[in-house]
Amino acid sequence: MPAQLPEDAVLLDVREQDEWDAGHAPGALHIPMSEIGARLGEVPNDVQLYVVCRAGGRSARVTQYLNENGWEAVNVEGGMQHWEASGRPLEGGADGMEPEVI
């Protein structure tokens, strides 16, 4: 993952709703992995996609699926855990808590 996402890139977060609510990257598109097939129409296909989950396993599977179906997707190695550890911004946070990756 580049130090900074290109301006026209989209970060696709495929974690579950509770994970998203606890903390996510600003501006990310949220579609849980279990809903990708049904919501493909919401996935932009004219930009570079970076796919992220908690640690990289789910996003690797979604990245492979998208690439096999005509998208240009890149798996974010280390997932949101690496994102948070690198000091990248998070937003969200349930019940007024600080955003965190769960």
N, C-alpha and C positions, 0 to 999 in steps of 0.2 A: 504494500500500500504506500502510495507516495506520501511525503511529509504533509502535503496539502492536496486535497482533492481538486482536480481541474474544475473550473467554474461550471462547465456544462455537464459534469458527471452527476450521477444520482447514487446515493447510498441507500440500498434496499435492506432494511432490517427484517429478518425472518424469524425473530424470536416470538415467544408467546406474549399475550396481552399483559400478563403480570410483570414479565421482564421489561417490556416496553414502558409500562407505567412507572416502574422503579427508576428508570433512567435510560435515556437514549441520546443519540447524536442530534444536534440541532439540524432541522431541515431534512432529516431522513424520511424515507417512505416506508411505512410499516405494513407489511403483508406477512402474517405468520406462515411458516413453511407448509402447514397443513391446509392452507387456503390458496396456495400459489396456483394450482391447476385451475381452480374455479375463478380466479381473479387475474388471469394473464392479461386481460384487456387493460388493466390498470398499470401494467409494467411498461414503462417507456422503452421503445425499441430503436430510438434514433439518437441515443446518447450512450456513453460508457457507463455501465452499471458496476458498482462495487457492492457485493453481497456480504452481509455481516450477520453473525449470530453471537452467542456468548463466547465460544472458544474456537469456532471454525469448522466443526463437523457438519452441522446442518447446512451452513452456508455453502460448504463444498458441494453437497448434494444438489442444492438449488442452483448453484453456478453451473454444474454439469448439465442439469436439466435445461436451463435457459440456453446455454451454448448449443445444445443439441437441437433446440427449437428456433434458432435464428437470432438470438440475442448475442451481444458482446458483453459478457459478464466476467468479472474477476472476483475470486474469493478473497476476503480480507483475513489474512492469516492471523491467528491469535484472537480474532473476534473483538467483541466489546471489552473483554478483559484487558487485552493489549491496548485498546483505544483509551480506556480509563487510566491504565498504568503509565501511558505515554503523556498524560496530562492534557489530553484533548477534551474539549468542552462536552458537558452533559447537561441535559435539561430533563424536566419531569420531576420525579420524586413524589411518591404517594403520601397523602395526608400531611403535607407541609414539610416532609423530610427532605434532606439533601438528596439530590439524585445519586444513584449508585447502580452498579452492575450486579445483578443477582443471577 
